Every structure is written in C-alpha cells, then in structure tokens.
Amino acid sequence: MKLRESGMPDEAYWETLFNVDLILDRLGIDGRLRDVVELGCGYGTFSLPVARRVTGSLRTFDIEPGMAERTRQRAAVAGIVNLQGVVRDVFAAGFGLRDASHDACLLFNLLHGEDPVRVLTEAARVVRPGGMIHVIHWRHDPTTPRGPALAIRPRPDQIRLWAETTGLLATSEATLDLPPWHYGVRLLRRPNPA
Ligand SMILES: C[S@@+](CC[C@H](N)C(=O)[O-])C[C@H]1O[C@@H](n2cnc3c(N)ncnc32)[C@H](O)[C@@H]1O
C-alpha cells in the first residue's frame, strides 16, 4: 500500500526544498556508517549523497517503479556503484532484509503515513543494536511550502512516543534543526529485550 500523502511534486522543485549536505552532516551520516537502508527513495535526493558518504552500501526501496528507476539511473550517471534501488511495498512486505543487518535506516518525509509504529518496528528490526534510525520531517508549521496536511504531520515528540511504543528504540537525543523547513530525530536501536 502506498503510504498516504506520499506523492511527489516535480524533481527540480522538490530538490530546492532541502539543504541535503547540512541535513546529512547534522544527522551524522558519514563514513562511520557501513550499510544503510532507506524507505522511499523518491528521486534519490538523499540516496545518492548517502551512498557517496557511507563505506558499505545503500539499499533503498520505493513502491513506485519510476522512483526506483530514476534513482538507479541517477546513480549510474554519477558512477555510484554501492546503491541498490529496489521496487517493493515495504509497508506490506517489510524490507526483506536480515535482522540487525544495517547500521542505520532512513525514514525521510514518511512518518505521516498509516501505522508509523509498524514502520518504526520494521526499521528497528533491520538495524543492529547501537545503530540509528534517522527521521526527518516537515516542521509542524502551516507556512512550509510543501508537506502533508497538518492533521497527520507528526511533531518530534509524537515520533518519540511512537518509537518508545516499539520497545526497541531510545529517544533521548535532542531534536535537530534542519533549515529551512525540516527537523530531525535520531532514534537509537536498543538491544533486544531479554
Ligand atoms: C514524500 S516521498 C519522500 C522521498 C524521499 N524519502 C525524500 O525525502 O526525498 C515518499 C516516497 O515513499 C514512497 N512510498 C510510499 N509508500 C511506500 C511503500 N509502502 N513502500 C515503499 N515506498 C513507499 C513513495 O512512492 C515516495 O517516493
């Protein structure tokens, strides 16, 4: 199932809405990370820069074949070989990856969808204890130029509550300011409960 309000405007406009390097720097996405997984590549706005930064591979998934194809095509043109763009309904079928197999999972502009606890639980499953789930989302502010309806747009504390509900994630890190329009929340993967 395609998550609600997860359609995209055109690529050139979408990519004016982020300072990608600032966002990745503030989240700490860099060469300390090996393998990373992303839900919803879209145009690859973040996928390509993340693949360039990590030492392993970026596996990125999208339900829309055109989005996965666009991301793969951009990676090929850029000579990026450590990015796999996969067509998959992750909400329905999960990532199809082994437990604890990745250092980090990216959930960017997505947690306004249906059943965010389910999405966070699946993300936590594939991240190793000590790894991170990185969430970014639109500020809860009616002046943002895009973003889902405010009624379903989560605030940082809502994301922390959902994360606590999984029983797998620690939520003590401060909210990150990701100007001009976003915020970030980093969720630490705890060891599995005994
Ligand atoms: C709002 S866009 C964000 C794209 C990217 N994360 C970014 O921030 O540039 C959400 C993306 O998630 C994809 N998506 C929606 N539901 C999905 C699902 N069930 N499984 C995989 N991808 C999904 C959409 O097709 C879309 O490309």
The ligand as a MOL file (V3000), in Angstrom:
LIG
                    3D

  0  0  0     0  0            999 V3000
M  V30 BEGIN CTAB
M  V30 COUNTS 27 29 0 0 0
M  V30 BEGIN ATOM
M  V30 1 C 7.3090 12.0140 0.2060 0
M  V30 2 S 8.3050 10.9120 -0.7320 0 CHG=1
M  V30 3 C 9.8940 11.0820 0.0870 0
M  V30 4 C 11.0300 10.5580 -0.7410 0
M  V30 5 C 12.4190 10.6820 -0.0790 0
M  V30 6 N 12.4410 9.9720 1.1770 0
M  V30 7 C 12.7630 12.1320 0.1080 0
M  V30 8 O 12.6070 12.6220 1.2310 0
M  V30 9 O 13.1730 12.7820 -0.8760 0 CHG=-1
M  V30 10 C 7.7810 9.3130 -0.1780 0
M  V30 11 C 8.2290 8.1570 -1.0630 0
M  V30 12 O 7.8320 6.9280 -0.4150 0
M  V30 13 C 7.3250 6.0510 -1.3930 0
M  V30 14 N 6.4200 5.0860 -0.7400 0
M  V30 15 C 5.1550 5.3060 -0.3290 0
M  V30 16 N 4.6340 4.1870 0.2030 0
M  V30 17 C 5.5850 3.2190 0.1190 0
M  V30 18 C 5.6420 1.8450 0.4940 0
M  V30 19 N 4.5730 1.2330 1.0290 0
M  V30 20 N 6.7860 1.1540 0.2690 0
M  V30 21 C 7.8670 1.7680 -0.3020 0
M  V30 22 N 7.8660 3.0720 -0.6770 0
M  V30 23 C 6.7460 3.8000 -0.4700 0
M  V30 24 C 6.6380 6.9690 -2.3940 0
M  V30 25 O 6.4780 6.3480 -3.6450 0
M  V30 26 C 7.5790 8.1690 -2.4280 0
M  V30 27 O 8.5690 8.0500 -3.4230 0
M  V30 END ATOM
M  V30 BEGIN BOND
M  V30 1 1 1 2
M  V30 2 1 2 3
M  V30 3 1 2 10
M  V30 4 1 3 4
M  V30 5 1 4 5
M  V30 6 1 5 6
M  V30 7 1 5 7
M  V30 8 2 7 8
M  V30 9 1 7 9
M  V30 10 1 10 11
M  V30 11 1 11 12
M  V30 12 1 11 26
M  V30 13 1 12 13
M  V30 14 1 13 14
M  V30 15 1 13 24
M  V30 16 1 14 15
M  V30 17 1 14 23
M  V30 18 2 15 16
M  V30 19 1 16 17
M  V30 20 1 17 18
M  V30 21 2 17 23
M  V30 22 1 18 19
M  V30 23 2 18 20
M  V30 24 1 20 21
M  V30 25 2 21 22
M  V30 26 1 22 23
M  V30 27 1 24 25
M  V30 28 1 24 26
M  V30 29 1 26 27
M  V30 END BOND
M  V30 END CTAB
M  END
